């Protein structure tokens, strides 16, 4: 073998002759029909060996024999070369397919560019969204090995039903490589940021490459995400006027503050953002043209209208009840699927006897405790400063004096910040705090540093808080930020506690917007202080406690307050039941007994914002 191909061919020929010639001699000499003469038998041996080795085996003059051998060798060489070329071509094609270098031949598919912790959530939600379709495809392009991506998706996502997952390897910043996933014919393109510091810059480059590939006539919906707000403007310009860019840290901070002020809100958002339950859709209903939005609230028995999309694309979330619907308006509804929003009024009438009048409202200052520090902590302080009443206090316990100065600068003059230097993972630090005096507790983990998992320190802090709860005999309204959703099962907290997993949250949002571009404005308003938000209100604000009535009566009571009721949280099941008692978009004919501790889920303006009247009895208002 070390002498090369000619030596291999020679040894192969010698090995064949060493077997074929003795066997041919044995066959001829043992054949009763063989010629009697030696010359005849040698000719028979030649014919047998020639036919076996495909060398012709013709008998006759030496020149004839030589020519037949030459022709046989030429034919053998041609066939061997042809087989070799076909084998090499097929092998090269299979190798290219294994490496993920071939072009995706799909139309209307979803393209995912990049690889991060959001990819599993995005793909899982897209698979769920395509469950009612016959054929669906998701193409993932990342600078990773194709086989590794397929194995990771198979492990984390599981069965994909009617949706095909197609993985391709290559740089997302190269326009030539982007053509492998056919972005020009895609229905939506999602760009994910990596966890590395350069991840946001790579998102901008990927969007520029996408623009160079798809051209100005690219019709795919582009949804991207960046971590640092400084890159949002550049990413928005690169994505184009129809693109959507989400700022991960800002959205995470907003939701942390909302959940801190409204315990249990993360469970509601989990129901609204994933495709497994009820979510937001836009529907056109010409039969409602000329009627008011307040009338539309009770026009659907199995869906909850929450807003309008005007003909020019303007979104009106929770518009005034007397808003008249135009023929070209789209209705924003919460429903199980895009084909379940059927115009059918509830059968049970509204029970006027159990509706209570709107109580006078008031606002009180809040006290919040922030344990831990990371790059999102200043954003949390800023959001608290925007949405809490004057006189509110934020206590920050973290390592390093720089954290306190950053919190003071971010919070602004409306929120008083008290900084205490200490490690929230140490018992002496936690025990020194007057935890019972706080309306909410926020636990943040440190930024990833490559050495320890951020959730490890978070779990230790939660253990200390859980020990305080057992000693005090009461539960704390704790909202916890985590980086890995799997650690939520390990967290030592009471059932139904609020957890914000930034990667999963952004993945859910991106999947929702990729299916409906008009939802981008809706989520922007829901997460913005001062606009309409998802709120949990005591049921006693809408109904007489202990009454038994249908959900349509709750919708009518909320309508009279200028709100959209979209569900409820049952206090009895809040700790143990599926969804921890949260029910989004119940049928309006659903009759139940409403306890005073039950909560109604509404979309309305936050009364706890400065300058807006509050709502008595709500925690944190």
Buried (B, 14 or more C-beta within 10 A) or exposed (E): EEEEEEEEEEEEEEEEEEEBBEBBBEBBEEEEEBEEEEEEBBBBBBBBBBEBBEBBBBBEEEEEBEBBBEEBBEEEEEEEEEEEEEEEEEEEEEEEEEBBBEEBEBEEBBBBBBBBBBBBBBBBBBBBBBBEEEEBBBBBBBBBBBEEBBEBBEEEBEEBEEBBBBBBBBBBBBBEBBBBBBBBBBBBBBBBBBEEEEBBBBBBBBBBBBBEBBEEEBEBBBBBBBBBEEBBEBBBBBBBEEBBBBBBBBBBBBBBBBBBBBBBBBBBBBBBBBBEBBBBBBBEBEEBEEEBBBBBBBBBBBBBBBBBBBEEEEBBBBBEBEBEBEEEBBBBBBBBEBEBBEBEEBEBEBBEEBBBEEEEEEBBEBBBBBBBBBBBBBBBBBBBBBBBBEEBBBBBBBBEEEBBEBBBEBBEEBBBBBBBEBBBBEEEBBEEBEBEEBBBBBBBBBEBEEEEBBBEBBBBBBBBBBBBBEEEEEBBBBBBBBBBBEBBEEBBBBEBBBBBBBBBBBBBBBBBBBBBBBBBBBBBBBBBBBBBBBBBBBBBBBBBBEBEBBBBBBBBBBBEBBBBBBBBBBBEBBEEBEBBBBBBBBBBEBEBEBBEBBBBBBBBBBBBBBEBBBBBEBBBB
